[in-house]
Every structure is written in structure tokens, then in C-alpha cells.
């Protein structure tokens, strides 16, 4: 469940990568071209990240105080990284020589601070320019493999002692700042976190309720577009095996 987020954030975005190596063949329309045999049995990834923890620390106690949260701070995770991932498996077949074209990173943006799989994230083509897109059935009939989509979310959490130290930071107190407000963030000209619109108030009991966090992550499953790939619904994974309450710089 998301509890707070920043608006109009421009996260750092990388380029498409195959097995951790950048794909540099980007055309005039910003679509990235990959020779089909380069992507077989590989993971093709696009990362978006924002690791500016100072912005969160400057107003974390304000968010927690506003939501009446005073314990179990390790249950609240600041999202740092989104990874959109293609997994391409041949299934033992030998696909034809061709190309996989990957959409621009900007196509994943759905709002000022939200991201989702686009309708057409990729397509197969026998044409090096990509002008002649293969439809799904044609691509499969020619032997091009289907592609599995997944989304990985990575984040950081801190325990009670860290937030207690922020509340007791004497430099801020000496300047007359209320550490339970956003005074420090405003003084430092940081963007301000906003409490998520679906949360009017939570208390300690409700904030500790375990939920299936995946059902609250604001991503949309990619429909099967009329592109040259067969898409399976995205899977969502994290690096922490427990429910999360999300603090997001980008949803």
C-alpha cells in the first residue's frame, strides 16, 4: 500500500540492457533494435531509479506523524528502483534472423509520477528498419518466441533508531525547525511528499495489518497488443519477502 509520494519527479532512467550490457542501437524514433539471436534465452531490462534519500529524511517524521505512525518503521519502504523486464525463451526452437524492437523508456510514463507497461512495449520484425511490424500470429508462425513480462521493485527501509535520530537532530532544533513538520524540507528546497489520496488517516493498528502488497502496486497488466510478440501477464517481485507499505518517488 502506498502511503506517500512525490509529484513531477524525473527519475534517472537507463537504456535497455541485455544481460547487464547496454543496447546502443537506438533508431530515430527512439525504438531500440536488438538482433533476434542476441536476445534469445536472455533477460532484457529497463531500469528507472531515484536514490535521493535526503529528500525523504528531511520530512519522513512529518509523514509518519500525520498518519499517526510511531512504531514498526521497518515496515515502510522507500522505493528506489523499478525494473521492467522481458524474459525471452526459445523453448528449444531456432527462430529466424530478425529483430526485436523495444519501445522508448518514455512510453512507460503514464502520469507525472506514475509508470506502467505500455500497450506495445516491443515487436518483432524481419525488416532492419522496423517499418514492417510482424503481427503476433505471423511472428509466432515464423518461429519467434513469446516473451514474459515482469516488474521488479527495489527499496530501502530503516528502523526506529534512524527516525528517532532525525527527530533529535540538534542542528535542526537549533535553527528552530519543527522536525515533525516539513520545515526542513522547505528550507532545503526539497520537493514535498504528499500523503496518498486514498489515506485520510491511519493508526498504529491499521498500519501494521498485513496485506498482499502486490494488489496495491499501481501498475497495469500489459494487454496483448497487435505487435509481434505474445505477452504473458506481468509478474511483480521484490527483494523483501514480506508485505510492504510503499513510500514512492515514482509510482
C-alpha positions as CSV (number, residue, x, y, z in Angstrom):
1,X,0.0,0.0,0.0
2,X,1.4,3.4,-0.9
3,X,1.3,6.0,1.9
4,X,3.1,9.0,0.3
5,X,4.7,10.0,-3.0
6,X,6.4,12.9,-4.8
7,X,4.8,14.6,-7.8
8,X,6.6,15.6,-11.0
9,X,9.7,13.6,-10.2
10,X,12.1,12.8,-13.1
11,X,13.8,9.6,-12.1
12,X,17.0,8.6,-13.6
13,X,16.4,6.2,-16.5
14,X,18.9,3.9,-18.1
15,X,18.7,2.4,-21.5
16,X,17.6,-1.1,-22.3
17,X,20.1,-3.8,-21.2
18,X,20.7,-7.4,-22.2
19,X,22.4,-9.4,-19.5
20,X,23.5,-6.2,-17.9
21,X,25.1,-4.7,-21.0
22,X,23.5,-1.5,-22.6
23,X,21.9,-1.9,-26.0
24,X,23.1,1.1,-28.0
25,X,21.3,0.6,-31.3
26,X,18.6,3.3,-30.9
27,X,16.8,4.5,-34.0
28,X,15.4,7.9,-35.0
29,X,12.0,7.1,-33.3
30,X,13.9,6.2,-30.1
31,X,13.0,2.5,-30.5
32,X,15.9,0.2,-29.6
33,X,16.8,-2.6,-32.1
34,X,18.1,-6.0,-31.0
35,X,19.1,-8.8,-33.4
36,X,16.9,-11.7,-32.5
37,X,19.7,-14.1,-31.7
38,X,21.2,-11.6,-29.2
39,X,18.0,-11.7,-27.0
40,X,17.3,-15.5,-27.1
41,X,17.3,-17.0,-23.6
42,X,18.3,-13.6,-22.2
43,X,16.8,-11.0,-19.9
44,X,16.1,-7.6,-21.4
45,X,15.8,-4.9,-18.7
46,X,14.9,-1.2,-18.4
47,X,15.7,0.5,-15.0
48,X,14.2,3.6,-13.5
49,X,15.7,4.8,-10.2
50,X,15.7,7.6,-7.7
51,X,18.1,7.1,-4.7
52,X,17.8,10.6,-3.2
53,X,17.3,9.6,0.4
54,X,17.9,13.1,1.7
55,X,14.5,14.3,0.4
56,X,12.8,11.5,2.3
57,X,14.8,12.0,5.6
58,X,14.0,15.8,5.6
59,X,10.3,15.1,6.0
60,X,9.8,11.4,7.0
61,X,8.7,12.2,10.5
62,X,6.2,14.6,9.2
63,X,4.6,11.9,7.1
64,X,4.6,9.4,10.0
65,X,3.3,12.0,12.4
66,X,0.4,12.9,10.1
67,X,-0.6,9.3,9.7
68,X,-0.2,8.6,13.5
69,X,2.6,6.0,12.9
70,X,5.0,5.7,15.7
71,X,6.4,2.2,15.5
72,X,7.3,-0.6,13.1
73,X,9.1,1.8,10.8
74,X,10.9,-1.0,9.1
75,X,7.5,-1.9,7.5
76,X,7.7,1.2,5.4
77,X,9.9,1.0,2.3
78,X,11.2,3.9,0.2
79,X,11.0,2.7,-3.5
80,X,14.4,3.3,-5.2
81,X,14.3,1.2,-8.4
82,X,11.7,0.0,-10.9
83,X,12.9,-2.6,-13.4
84,X,10.7,-3.6,-16.4
85,X,11.9,-6.9,-17.7
86,X,11.5,-9.1,-20.7
87,X,12.3,-12.8,-20.4
88,X,12.7,-14.5,-23.8
89,X,13.0,-18.2,-24.1
90,X,13.2,-20.2,-27.3
91,X,11.8,-23.3,-25.9
92,X,14.3,-25.3,-27.9
93,X,13.3,-23.9,-31.3
94,X,15.6,-22.0,-33.7
95,X,13.9,-18.6,-34.5
96,X,14.6,-16.9,-37.8
97,X,17.0,-14.0,-38.3
98,X,15.2,-10.8,-37.4
99,X,15.0,-8.0,-34.9
100,X,13.2,-7.2,-31.6
101,X,12.3,-3.6,-31.3
102,X,11.9,-2.2,-27.8
103,X,9.8,0.9,-27.1
104,X,11.4,4.2,-25.7
105,X,11.6,4.5,-21.9
106,X,9.2,7.5,-22.0
107,X,6.4,5.2,-23.2
108,X,6.3,3.7,-19.7
109,X,5.3,7.0,-18.1
110,X,1.5,7.3,-17.6
111,X,1.4,10.5,-15.4
112,X,3.6,13.0,-13.6
113,X,4.7,10.3,-11.2
114,X,3.4,7.0,-12.4
115,X,4.6,4.3,-14.7
116,X,3.1,1.3,-16.4
117,X,3.6,-1.2,-19.2
118,X,2.6,0.5,-22.5
119,X,0.2,-1.2,-24.9
120,X,3.1,-2.0,-27.3
121,X,6.3,-2.4,-25.4
122,X,8.0,-4.4,-28.2
123,X,7.5,-6.1,-31.5
124,X,9.3,-8.5,-33.9
125,X,10.3,-7.6,-37.4
126,X,12.2,-9.1,-40.3
127,X,12.9,-5.6,-41.5
128,X,16.1,-4.0,-40.1
129,X,14.4,-0.6,-40.1
130,X,11.4,-2.0,-38.1
131,X,9.0,-0.3,-40.5
132,X,7.2,-3.6,-41.2
133,X,6.0,-4.9,-37.9
134,X,5.0,-8.5,-37.7
135,X,1.7,-9.3,-36.2
136,X,1.5,-11.7,-33.2
137,X,0.3,-14.7,-35.2
138,X,2.7,-14.1,-38.0
139,X,5.7,-13.8,-35.6
140,X,4.8,-17.0,-33.8
141,X,4.2,-18.8,-37.1
142,X,7.7,-17.8,-38.2
143,X,9.2,-19.2,-35.1
144,X,9.8,-16.1,-33.0
145,X,9.4,-16.8,-29.3
146,X,6.9,-15.5,-26.8
147,X,8.0,-13.0,-24.2
148,X,7.3,-13.0,-20.4
149,X,6.9,-9.6,-18.7
150,X,7.8,-8.9,-15.1
151,X,8.3,-5.9,-12.9
152,X,10.8,-5.7,-10.1
153,X,10.6,-3.1,-7.3
154,X,13.6,-2.4,-5.0
155,X,13.6,-0.3,-2.0
156,X,15.2,0.6,1.4
157,X,13.8,0.7,4.9
158,X,15.1,2.0,8.2
159,X,14.3,1.0,11.8
160,X,13.1,3.1,14.7
161,X,16.5,4.3,15.7
162,X,17.1,6.1,12.5
163,X,13.9,8.1,12.6
164,X,14.5,8.8,16.3
165,X,17.9,10.3,15.5
166,X,16.3,12.6,12.9
167,X,13.8,13.8,15.4
168,X,16.6,14.6,17.9
169,X,18.9,16.2,15.4
170,X,20.2,19.2,17.4
171,X,21.2,21.3,14.3
172,X,17.6,21.4,13.1
173,X,16.3,22.1,16.5
174,X,18.8,24.9,16.9
175,X,17.5,26.5,13.8
176,X,14.0,26.4,15.2
177,X,12.7,23.8,12.9
178,X,9.9,21.5,13.9
179,X,11.2,18.1,12.9
180,X,7.6,16.7,12.7
181,X,6.8,19.3,10.0
182,X,8.1,19.9,6.5
183,X,10.1,23.0,7.6
184,X,13.5,21.3,7.0
185,X,12.4,20.2,3.5
186,X,11.2,23.6,2.6
187,X,14.4,25.2,3.9
188,X,16.4,22.9,1.8
189,X,14.1,23.5,-1.2
190,X,13.3,19.8,-1.5
191,X,10.2,18.6,-3.3
192,X,7.5,17.8,-0.8
193,X,6.0,14.4,-0.2
194,X,2.2,14.2,-0.4
195,X,0.1,11.8,1.6
196,X,-1.6,9.4,-0.8
197,X,-5.1,10.5,-1.6
198,X,-6.7,7.2,-0.5
199,X,-5.3,7.7,3.0
200,X,-7.1,10.2,5.2
201,X,-5.7,8.8,8.4
202,X,-4.3,5.5,9.7
203,X,-3.4,4.5,13.2
204,X,-0.8,2.2,14.5
205,X,-3.1,-0.8,14.5
206,X,-4.2,-0.4,10.9
207,X,-0.7,0.4,9.7
208,X,0.5,-3.0,10.9
209,X,-2.1,-5.0,9.1
210,X,-0.6,-7.4,6.7
211,X,-1.9,-7.1,3.1
212,X,-1.0,-8.5,-0.2
213,X,1.1,-5.5,-1.3
214,X,1.1,-6.6,-4.9
215,X,-2.6,-5.9,-5.2
216,X,-1.9,-2.3,-4.3
217,X,1.0,-1.5,-6.6
218,X,-0.2,0.9,-9.2
219,X,0.9,-0.9,-12.4
220,X,-1.4,-2.1,-15.1
221,X,-1.0,-5.6,-16.7
222,X,0.0,-5.2,-20.3
223,X,-2.7,-6.3,-22.7
224,X,-1.8,-8.4,-25.7
225,X,-1.2,-5.8,-28.3
226,X,-1.2,-6.3,-32.0
227,X,2.6,-6.4,-32.0
228,X,4.8,-9.3,-32.9
229,X,5.1,-10.8,-29.5
230,X,3.0,-13.0,-27.4
231,X,2.8,-11.4,-23.9
232,X,2.1,-13.1,-20.7
233,X,0.8,-11.0,-17.8
234,X,3.5,-9.2,-15.8
235,X,4.7,-10.7,-12.6
236,X,5.8,-8.5,-9.7
237,X,8.7,-9.3,-7.4
238,X,10.6,-7.6,-4.7
239,X,13.8,-8.2,-2.8
240,X,12.0,-8.5,0.6
241,X,9.7,-11.4,1.4
242,X,7.1,-9.6,3.5
243,X,4.2,-7.1,3.0
244,X,5.3,-3.6,2.2
245,X,3.9,-0.1,2.8
246,X,5.4,1.9,0.0
247,X,6.9,5.4,0.0
248,X,7.3,6.2,-3.6
249,X,9.3,8.8,-5.5
250,X,7.6,7.3,-8.6
251,X,4.6,5.1,-8.5
